[in-house]
Amino acid sequence: MRNSTTFCPLRSVSLSLALLFFVGYGAYAQDLGEVLPGEERAANTIRGGIPIPAPARDRVRGEGPFDTLIIKDVMLINGEGAPPRGPVSIVVSGDRIESIAASAPDIAGAEIIDGNI
């Protein structure tokens, strides 16, 4: 009968080499400056054999981007377990949420999307 606790030097060496390869390869690519800051996860995903989807195509219809966008009369779910809040109006300036208010503010030149539709 075979003892399952027997030390197998070949298995130990192959595991060590595999770990050294994966850890060493990741450090090597970053040391060469091939990976941009913030793209480490994508680089590791690609190295692992998982393809990254192609970027979205240019939009041929629709509107925007807008300098200021007001999305009014919507329910807000913050994703932290709190109950839904609303109806509220969300003001987006550039690519940031500027404010969340109970009523839509009057901002000249802002694009307004009505959430009641």
C-alpha positions, -999 to +999 in steps of 0.1 A: +000+000+000+013+034-009+018+061+018+002+094+008+026+114+030+057+103+012+079+132+001+083+134-037+113+155-047+103+157-083+069+171-075+084+197-051+109+208-078+083+211-105+060+232-082+089+255-073+098+260-109+062+268-118+059+294-091+092+309-100+081+311-136+048+328-129+061+352-103+093+359-122+075+365-155+052+391-140+080+410-124+101+409-156+073+424-177+068+452-152+105+459-148+108+464-185+081+490-184+058+471-208+028+475-184+013+509-180+004+520-144-032+509-137-031+482-164-014+455-142-047+435-138-053+435-176-018+424-183-020+395-159-053+385-174-039+384-209-008+365-196-032+340-181-047+333-215-080+352-210-087+375-239-097+411-233-127+423-254-120+448-281-127+485-273-162+497-281-167+511-316-172+548-323-208+558-318-227+566-350-260+576-334-272+592-301-263+624-284-235+636-261-212+639-245-226+669-226-208+694-205-236+692-179-263+665-177-292+665-154-310+631-149-342+640-131-369+620-112-350+588-108-346+563-079-311+562-065-296+529-052-262+536-037-250+499-036-241+500+000-272+483+014-292+515+021-328+516+009-335+533-025-338+570-023-359+592-046-371+605-067-339+626-070-321+645-097-285+638-105-263+665-119-233+652-139-206+677-150-180+663-174-175+627-161-182+633-124-214+634-104-216+670-091-247+667-070-277+647-060-308+667-050-345+663-044-354+686-072-338+694-105-316+725-103-319+752-130-286+751-149-283+771-181-273+749-211-276+716-193-290+686-211-320+671-192-331+635-192-365+628-176-364+595-156-402+593-157-403+581-193 
